[in-house]
Amino acid sequence: MKTLSAFVFALLLPLALHAEEPRVTNPISYTWVISSCETWNCALMALVEADGNGNVIAVPSKCEKYPWLVLRRVEAGSVYIDPEEPFACELFDSLAQATARFDSLADGQFPGLLTSHGANMVVYMKADKRRATRH
C-alpha cells in the first residue's frame, strides 16, 4: 500500500508543481472626464445612455453657452478627450487641496467642486487648455 501511495504521489507531484499560480494584477485606476452641453437634452441623453450608471453625473453650469456639464468616471487611459472641449477637471486626494484649487479659480472659469468614489475630490472649470490631472 505504501508503494502505491508513493507511486501516485510521484505521478501527481509534477502536476501540482505546474499548477497555475494566482496572478497579481494592478488595480484599475479611474479618472473623471467632462463634456459640455449646450442644452438640457444633450445632458439628458448622456444620462439615458448611461442607463443608471452611477459614474455619470449631469451638473448645471453658470456658463451661458454651456449651461450643462456631464462628468464621467472612466478607467484611466480608456477614453478620448476632444481637444476642443472647453471644460476640464482635476482630481485631488484631499478636500483641503481641492478647496484651495477651487478658491484660486476666477468666476469666469465657472468652477465647481464635488466628491467622488474612492474619496477623490473633483474640481471642474472652464479650461485654459489643461486636461484632467491628478494632484
C-alpha positions in Angstrom: 0.0 0.0 0.0 2.8 2.4 0.8 4.4 1.8 -2.6 1.1 2.5 -4.3 0.7 5.8 -2.4 4.3 6.7 -3.2 3.7 5.9 -6.9 0.5 8.1 -7.0 2.3 10.9 -5.2 5.2 10.7 -7.7 2.7 10.9 -10.6 0.8 13.9 -9.2 3.7 15.9 -8.0 4.7 17.3 -11.4 1.0 18.3 -12.0 0.9 20.2 -8.7 4.2 22.0 -9.4 2.9 23.2 -12.8 -0.5 24.4 -11.4 -1.1 28.0 -12.3 -0.2 30.4 -9.6 -2.6 33.2 -8.8 -1.6 36.3 -10.8 -1.1 39.6 -9.2 -2.8 42.3 -11.1 -2.6 46.1 -10.8 -5.7 47.7 -9.6 -7.7 49.7 -12.1 -7.2 53.5 -11.7 -10.0 55.8 -12.5 -10.3 59.5 -13.6 -13.1 61.9 -14.4 -13.7 63.5 -17.8 -16.1 66.2 -18.6 -18.3 67.1 -21.5 -20.1 70.4 -22.0 -23.7 70.5 -23.3 -25.4 73.5 -24.9 -28.9 72.1 -24.0 -30.6 70.0 -21.3 -31.5 67.5 -24.0 -27.7 66.8 -24.6 -27.1 66.2 -20.8 -30.3 64.1 -20.6 -29.2 61.9 -23.5 -25.8 61.3 -21.7 -27.7 60.2 -18.6 -30.1 58.0 -20.7 -27.1 56.4 -22.5 -25.5 55.7 -19.0 -28.6 53.6 -18.2 -28.5 54.3 -14.5 -24.7 54.0 -14.2 -23.7 56.0 -11.1 -20.4 57.0 -12.7 -22.2 59.6 -14.9 -23.4 62.9 -13.4 -25.0 65.9 -15.0 -24.4 69.2 -13.2 -25.6 72.8 -14.1 -23.0 75.4 -15.0 -23.2 79.2 -14.8 -21.7 79.4 -18.3 -24.3 80.8 -20.7 -23.1 78.9 -23.8 -22.8 75.6 -21.9 -25.4 75.5 -19.1 -24.9 71.7 -18.5 -21.9 69.6 -17.9 -21.6 65.8 -17.9 -19.0 64.2 -15.7 -18.0 60.6 -16.3 -15.8 58.4 -14.1 -13.8 56.2 -16.5 -10.8 53.9 -16.4 -7.7 56.0 -16.8 -6.4 55.9 -20.4 -9.6 54.4 -21.8 -11.2 57.5 -23.3 -10.6 60.1 -25.9 -10.9 63.7 -24.8 -11.8 66.1 -27.5 -9.1 68.8 -27.6 -11.8 71.4 -28.4 -13.7 70.6 -25.1 -14.0 74.0 -23.3 -14.1 72.4 -19.8 -11.7 70.3 -17.8 -11.5 68.6 -14.5 -8.7 68.0 -12.0 -8.6 65.3 -9.3 -7.4 65.8 -5.7 -6.8 63.4 -2.9 -7.9 65.8 -0.1 -10.6 68.3 0.4 -8.1 70.9 1.5 -6.2 70.7 -1.8 -9.5 70.7 -3.8 -10.9 73.8 -2.0 -7.6 75.6 -2.4 -7.7 75.0 -6.1 -11.4 75.9 -6.3 -10.8 79.2 -4.4 -8.0 80.0 -6.8 -10.2 79.9 -9.9 -11.9 83.1 -11.2 -15.7 83.3 -11.5 -15.3 83.5 -15.3 -13.9 79.9 -15.3 -17.2 78.7 -13.9 -15.7 76.4 -11.3 -17.4 73.5 -9.5 -16.4 71.0 -6.8 -17.7 67.6 -6.0 -16.7 64.5 -4.0 -16.5 61.1 -5.8 -15.9 57.4 -5.4 -12.6 56.5 -3.7 -12.5 59.7 -1.6 -11.3 61.8 -4.6 -12.3 65.4 -5.0 -13.1 66.7 -8.5 -12.7 70.4 -9.4 -14.1 71.3 -12.8 -13.7 74.6 -14.6 -13.6 76.2 -18.0 -10.3 75.0 -19.4 -7.3 77.0 -20.3 -6.2 74.1 -22.5 -5.4 71.9 -19.5 -6.6 68.4 -19.3 -7.5 66.1 -16.3 -4.6 65.8 -13.9 -4.0 64.3 -10.5 -2.6 66.3 -7.7 
